[in-house]
Amino acid sequence: MLIVRDLPRPSNDPDLDGATLDTVFDVCCQRQLLAADETVVKAGWLAPTGRGNPAAGTARLTVQLGPVTLAGRTAPDGWLFFGWASR
């Protein structure tokens, strides 16, 4: 789950879907929070109304990782040693 703050939110759109979701996805990619091969499977606004001018909101996104991103995040990057080292 990903919580993203300060997103553009049209004051007349209570749902996070369609073109609004596309805009939020683009902003998340620009902020390097999401990779291009990730898929948003569930999305919604946390705050009931947008505030400020232009309106901004906080979104909760549930994403599914793409195979390339998943392989990169789960690849081992070093060694971990357990035991006693002798002199």
C-alpha positions in Angstrom: 0.0 0.0 0.0 1.2 3.4 -0.9 0.1 6.7 0.7 0.7 9.7 -1.5 0.2 13.3 -0.3 -0.3 16.6 -2.2 -1.9 15.2 -5.3 -4.0 17.2 -7.7 -7.6 16.6 -6.9 -10.5 18.1 -8.8 -13.0 19.3 -6.2 -16.0 17.9 -8.2 -14.5 14.4 -8.4 -15.0 12.4 -5.2 -13.8 9.1 -6.8 -10.2 8.2 -7.7 -10.7 6.6 -11.1 -10.5 7.2 -14.8 -8.7 10.3 -15.9 -8.1 11.4 -12.3 -6.3 8.1 -11.5 -4.2 8.5 -14.7 -3.1 11.9 -13.4 -2.3 10.6 -10.0 -0.3 7.7 -11.5 1.7 10.1 -13.7 2.5 12.3 -10.6 3.6 9.2 -8.7 5.9 8.1 -11.6 7.4 11.6 -11.7 8.1 11.5 -8.0 9.6 8.0 -8.5 7.1 6.4 -6.2 5.9 4.0 -8.9 7.6 2.2 -11.7 6.1 2.2 -15.2 5.3 -1.5 -15.0 3.4 -1.3 -11.8 -0.4 -1.6 -11.8 -2.8 0.2 -9.5 -5.3 -2.4 -8.4 -7.2 -0.3 -5.8 -7.2 3.4 -5.2 -9.1 5.9 -3.1 -8.9 9.3 -1.5 -8.2 9.5 2.2 -9.4 13.0 2.8 -13.1 13.7 2.2 -12.6 17.0 0.4 -9.7 18.7 -1.5 -8.2 21.8 0.0 -6.2 24.7 -1.3 -6.2 26.3 -4.7 -5.8 24.2 -6.8 -7.4 21.4 -4.6 -4.9 18.8 -3.3 -5.6 15.5 -1.7 -4.1 12.4 -0.2 -4.5 9.1 -1.9 -4.1 5.4 -0.9 -2.9 3.2 -3.7 -2.6 -0.6 -3.7 -0.2 -1.6 -6.4 0.8 -4.8 -8.1 4.5 -5.0 -9.0 5.5 -5.9 -12.5 7.9 -8.8 -13.1 10.9 -6.5 -13.7 10.3 -4.4 -10.6 9.6 -7.4 -8.5 12.9 -9.1 -9.6 14.9 -6.0 -8.9 13.4 -5.6 -5.4 13.9 -9.2 -4.4 17.3 -9.8 -5.8 20.0 -10.5 -3.2 22.5 -7.6 -2.8 25.0 -9.0 -0.4 26.0 -11.6 2.2 24.9 -12.0 5.8 27.2 -14.1 8.0 26.0 -16.0 11.1 28.5 -17.7 13.4 31.9 -17.2 15.0 34.8 -15.9 13.2 38.2 -17.3 14.2 41.3 -15.3 14.5 
